[in-house]
Amino acid sequence: MSRAPGMLRTRLFFGLLPLLLVTVGVGAYAIRVCHELAGPVESELVGANRAALGLRDMRSMATLMSNALAFGGASDPIGARRLGGALWRAWTPRSRITRPGATGC
């Protein structure tokens, strides 16, 4: 028991240093892997959100076009067609799709 008083502290430090280094290394690896996975996950979430918003817009525009043709079709078919075309033109630039049957759809 005639050891120096700082000897215990040094032994503990050098004994726990490898564990600390392994923990830091695993943490750095986990951060890197999570950062690499965040890109594809983010693109999937953004794509799913855009698809859901597009579906909502398409459904509402289809309802409006159907109502324009149904309620205005019997008395004024030309006016109903114009209203449906105006609704289609208002919706198409946002969604960037072509009219079904126009080219290759």
N, C-alpha and C positions, 0 to 999 in steps of 0.2 A: 504494500500500500504506500509505497514511497514514490508513486508516479507524480508527474507534474500536474498541476491543476487544470491546465488547458488540454491535456491529453484526451480526456473523455469527450470534450467538445469536438476535437479534431476527428476522433474515431467515428462519432455520430455523423459528422458532416460528410466524411468520405464514404461512410456506409450508406447514407441516404442519397448521395449525389447521383448514382446511377438510376435510382428510382425516379428522382426528379427529372433527369434527362429523358428517360423513357416516357414519362408523362407529358413533358413538353413536346417531344417528337410526335406522340400519338395525337395530341391536340392540334399541332400544326398540320398533320396529315388529314385530320378530320375537317379542318377549316378548308383546306384545299379541295378535298373531295366534295364537300357541300357547295363550294363556289362553282365547281365544274358542273354539278347537277342542277344548280339553280337556273342556268341558261335554258336547257331543254324543258324544264318544268314550267318556267315562266312563259316560254313560247306556246306550250300546250294550253296553259290557262288563258292566255290572251286570245289564242285561236278559238277556244271553246266559248269565250265571252263574246267574241265577234260573231260567231255562228249563232249564238242564242239571240243576240240583238238583231241580226239579219233575219232570223226566223220570225221574231216578233214583228218586225217591220213588214216582212212579206205577208204574214197572216193578216195584219191590219189593212194593208193595201189590197190584198185579195178580197177582203170583206167589203171594202169601199167600192172596188170595181164591180163586184157582184151586185151590190146594192144599186149602183148607178145603172147597171144594165137591167136589173129586175124592175126597179121602180120607174125608171125613165124609158125603158125599152118599149113598152106598149104604146105610149103616146108619142114619144120623140126618139126614134132609134138613132138618128144622126147625132142629136145632142148627147145621148147616153154614150155613144161611141167616143165623142170628143171628150167628155168628162173622164171616161175610162183611160183614154190616151193621155190626157193631162195628168191624171194620177200616176200612170206608168212612168211618164217622163220625170215627174217629181221624185219618184222613188228610185229609178234606175241609176242616176249618177252616184248616189250614195252607196249602192250595192255593187256597182260595176259588173252587172251581168247583162246578157243579151236577152231579147225577147224570145220565149220558147218558139221553136220552129223557124226562127229567122236564119241562123247559120249554125248548123251542126248540133243543135240542142235536141 
